Amino acid sequence: MRCIGLFAVSPVQDLAAALDWYARLFGRPADDRPVPDLAQWYLDGFGFQVMREPRRAGGGMATLVVPDIEAERARLATAGIEFGETVRGPFGAIAQLDDPEGNRITLAEPPRT
């Protein structure tokens, strides 16, 4: 298999509410709406999809690697999104948040060298 891209997916019931929340998470509206029940963000070599899929709503998980979790914490706080404590170790740092339907988003910061 030769993969040339990757999308993480958060399945939701209420697409309109999810589009608002994810626009605040990513700092902009979706980049693409290829079909009515799907929105996509293109993020530096990979993508993120929010899809209206009621049977699977709230069961998604994704890890977003960011350069600085605490900078994201401050940015997201101004957007009305709060998340749990940051855990640091030799792996770097992680912090977790859930979207309004329970999809888990983990923010991961690589180890500082």
N, C-alpha and C positions, 0 to 999 in steps of 0.2 A: 504494500500500500504506500502510495506517495500522497501525503496530506499537504495541502497548500493553504489550509485555513482551519479555524476552529471556532465554534460558537458555543458558549455556555447558555443554558436555557432556564428561565424561571417561569413555570406554568402558573397561571392565575385564573381566577374567576372573573374579577372586575378589572377589565383591561384599562378602562379610563382612569381609575384610581392608581393602577400600577404605572401607567405612563407618566403620571404626575410624580410619583415617588421616585421612579428610576431617572427621570429627567433631573430631579434634584440630586440624586446620587451621582450621576455622571456629569452634572453641570451643564446639560444641554438637552433639548428634545431629541427623540429618536432620529437617526440618520436616514432611515428607510422604513417604509410600510409596504412591503411587497404584496401582502394579502391582508384582508380586513382584520383578522385575528392575530396579527403578528407585527411586532416592532423590532427594529434592529439598531444597535449602536456598533460602529466600527471603532476599535480601540487599539491602535498601535500593533497591528499584526494578528489580531484575533477579533472576535465579535461577541456580542451579548444579545440574546433574544429574550423578549418577554412575549409569551404566547398565551392567548386565551385557550385554556385546556382544563375545564372544570373538574374532570375526574382526577387529574393529577395536581391540581392547585395546591400550593404550599409544600410540595415535596422536592423542590429543586435545591441544589447546592452548587455554589461556585466559589472559587478562590480568585481574588483579584490581587495581583502583586503590585504594590505601590512603593515609591521610593521613601516615603516618610508617613507613617501611620498617624503621628500626632498632627502633622499638617493637614491630613485628611480629616481628622477628628474636628479640628477648628473650622475647616471649610464646611463640613457637613452640619456642624452645630448651627451655623448661620442659616443653613437650608432647612433646619428643623428636624434633622436626623441625628439621633444619638445612638451610641453603641457601648458595649461592655468594655471592661478594662483591657489594657494591652498586656499581653504576656510576652516576656522577653527571655531569650536563651541563646545558645550557640547557633540555633537555626535562624536567628533574626528575631522577628516579632510578629505576633498575630493578634487580631481582635475580631470579634464576630458581631454581626447584626442580622436582624431578620426583617424582611420586607413586611408590609401589612398583612400578607396572607401566610406568612411563616416560612417562606423560602430563605434558606440560610446563606448569607454572604460572609465569607471570611476575607478580611484584608490581611495580606502578608507582606512584611517588609524584609528584604534580604538582609543577611548579616552585614554589619558595617565592618569594613576592613581598615 
